[in-house]
Amino acid sequence: MPSSAPVYAIANQKGGVGKSATVLGLAAAVSHSGGRALLVDLDPQANITTGLGVEIDDDTPTMSDLLADLTEGAALDVRISTSWPGIDLLPAELALATRDTDGAADMPYRLRAAFEGVDLSEYDVVLIDCPPSLGRLLLNGLYFADGMILATEAMVDSVRGIENIVETSKFVQKQVNPKLNIKAIVITRREKTGEQDFREEELRDAYGNLSDGGLVARTVTPKRAAWGDAHGTGQSVFTLRGDGALALQVAFTDLARELDLVAAK
């Protein structure tokens, strides 16, 4: 595939862990730095579509249309521009859920086929927001991606979700997509509690720190009310003011640098 843009699937088996927020936060950091990113919404909840301020009508082509059949090179047919500078989107809506129950043998390969031969060199990165499940939509993301960014809260159920998806990634790497690797584990929505301190330590002990050759990113993203303000209005968090917004801006900028999505200072 003639693309210089790395493709990362952002995932966790458990929902509500800040997965979509991680996609949007990283995209916001890329945009703020003057870069370009293509976002792929593989989640029928369409959180990143909504978070980018995109409204879907009956005439808008979406991921549900793209994945209806195996069609090579068709990915950009459903691409739309967004109001965020440098950010384009392959949008989703609820009908995408029907693709997760499509039993066709080629279903998990359709996203990869859709990008076959597509030149993505205009982008710095492609970010895929995967659904919080281990179904066929997730497999579409993993069969296509170069790597995975696993988002998790420092909570017991979220950590268990990481364990399950790590095993899934190993299976996909062995059986279908040998280039797939885990780029990083990112701790999200962090609060200063004893439980979260313990779970973060547990994660770092189990998977190691990214800076030392392990997987867990040094940067954690904090839980702040400003995120709801940004998401509810379809704005980048970098357009907001206040201490909460600033904390998120700093965190996502640092995270994007740590993951090599934007240049370090």
N, C-alpha and C positions, 0 to 999 in steps of 0.2 A: 504494500500500500504506500503510495507516494506522499507520505505525510511526515513532517518533522515535529508534529505536536504529540506529546505523550497523552495517553488516554487512561484516566483513572476512574474506577468505579468506587463510589462512596457507599458503604454498606454497613448494616448490622441486622441480625435476624430480629431483634427487638425494636419496636417502634417507640417514638417519643424520646429518643436519646440525643437529639440534636444533629441527626444525620443531614437532613435537608438544610438546617441552619449552617452546617459546616460547608456544604456546597455553596450556598449563597454568600457566606462570609469570605470564603476563598475567592469566589468570583468578584466580590466587591473589592478585595485587595488587589486582584489582578487589574480590574478596571481603574482603580485609583492610581495605580502605578503606571498607567498608560498602556497596559497590555490588552490582549484580546483572548477571549475564551468562548468556547462553544459548550453550552450546557445541554444535556440530554435528560429529559424527565421520564424515567422509567417507572415512576410510582403513580398508580392510579389516584392517589390522594392529591396529586398535582401541587404539592406544596411549593416547589421552586417556581412553577408557572405562576402561581398566585403571588409568590414573594417578589417576582420580577414585575408585578403590576400588569401582567398579561391577561386579557379577557378573551375567552374562547367562545366563538359563535358557531353556528351550524356550518358555515363555509370555511372555517379554519381547519386546514389539514393538521393532524396530530400524530403522535406516536402510535395510536391505535390503527390509523390508516397505514402507516409505514410498516407495521408488523403484521398486517393482514395476510400477506403473502411473502414468500422469499423472492425479493427483487434486488438484483445486484446494482449497486451504485446509486440508489434512490434516496439516500439519507437527506440530502440538502433540499429535496422537494418539499419537505415539511419545515424547513428552517424559517424562522422569523427573527427580525431585529427587535431589540427591546429598547427601553428608554435609558438603560444603563450603558454608558459609553463603552464600546468594545465588546459587549456581551450579546451573543446570539443564542437562540434557544430552539430546540426541538420539543414542542410543548406536549403536555399530557392533559387528559381529562378522564372522568370516571369510566368511560367506555373501555379504557385500556385494560380494566380488570378482566374483561372477557378473554384477553389474549393469554392470561395466566392459566386458563383452563383449556386452552387449545391443545389438543392431544397429538397434533401432527408431528411426525418425527423430525421435521426440519424447523420446528418452532424455535428452539433455543439458539439456532444459528442465524436467525433472520436479521438481527441488528448487525452482526458482523458482515453479512452479505450486503446489507444496505450501504455500508461504508466501503465496500470493495472498490478499489480504484479511485476513491474520492480524495482529492487533494485538500488537505487540511493545513497546509503550510502557512496560511494567513493567521492561524491561531497559535497562541503560546501553549495552550492546554485544552483538552477536552475533559469535562467532568460529567460523570453519569450519576444521577441520583437514583439508586436502586430501591426497590420496595422492601419493607421490613418483613421478609419472608424468605423461604428457601425454595420458591417456586420457579416457574419457567421464565418469568420476566427477569428475575435475578440472574438466571443462567445466561440469558441474552447479554447482560452486562458483563458477566465474567468471561464468556467465550470471546468477547471482543476486546476487552481492556488489556492494557499493558501491565497494570498494577491495581492494587486495591488500597484505599484509605479507609480504615475501620474506625467509625465514630462510636464512642461509648461514654455514658456517664460513669462516674465512679460509684456505681451502685451494684448490688449483688446480681440482679437479674440481667443487667446490661453486660456485666463481665461474662456471665454464662453465655449470653448471645454471641460474644466475641469468640468463645471457645468453639461454638458450633460452626460459625462461618469460617474460622480458620481451617477446620477440617474440610469444609466444602471447597475452599480454595485449593487445598492440597489435592483433592480428587480431580478438580477441573484442570489443574496444572498437569497432572499425570496423564489424564485421559484425553484432553481436548486442546488445551491452550498452554503449551509449555512456557511461553513468555510471561504468563501471569505470576506476579509476585505480590507480596504485601509491602506496600510502600511505607506505611506507618499506621500505628494505632494512635488516635487522637482522643484525649479526654475532654469532654464537652460539659457545658452547663455546670461548671465547678463551683461548689459552695464550700465555705470553711466550716466543715463539721468533722467530728471524730470518725464517723462512718465513712465519709468520703476520703479522709486522710488514709484510713486503713485500706480501702479498696484501691486507691491509687498506688499505694505501696505494694499491694498484692499484684497488681498489673505489672508494675515495673520489675518486681522480682520474677514474675513468670515469663515476661517477654523481653526484658532488658530495655535500656534506653537507646533511642535512635542514635544519639551522639557516640555511643560506645559499640555500635554495630548491632544493636537490638532493634526493637520495633516501636517503642512508645516515645512519641514526640515530647521534647522538653516543654514546648508551649502547650498550655491548657487554655481553653476558652471559658470565660466566666459566665455565670448566669446573671443576666441583667435585664431589667424591665424594658430598656431601650430597644432590645431585640424585637419585642412585640410591636413597638411603635413603628419600627422600620418595616417589618413584615406586613403589618396591617395596612400600610399605605403603599406598598410596592416599591419602597425606596431602598437604596443602598444605605447601610448603616453609616457610611462615610459622609452622608449628607446631613446627619443629625448633629446636634450639639448637646453638651452636658457630660457629666462625669461617667455615667453609664455607657453612653455611646463612645466616649473616648477610650474606655477600657476595652470595649469590643474592637474598636479600630486598631488599637495597639496589638491586641492578641491575634487578630486575623492577619495583620501585616507580618508579625513575627512568625506565625505559622506558615504563611505563604513563602516566606524566605527560607524557613527551615526545610520545607518540602521542595525547594528549588523551583517554585512557580513564579516568583519574581526575583529580580536581582537583589543581592544583599547590598547594603550601603558600602 
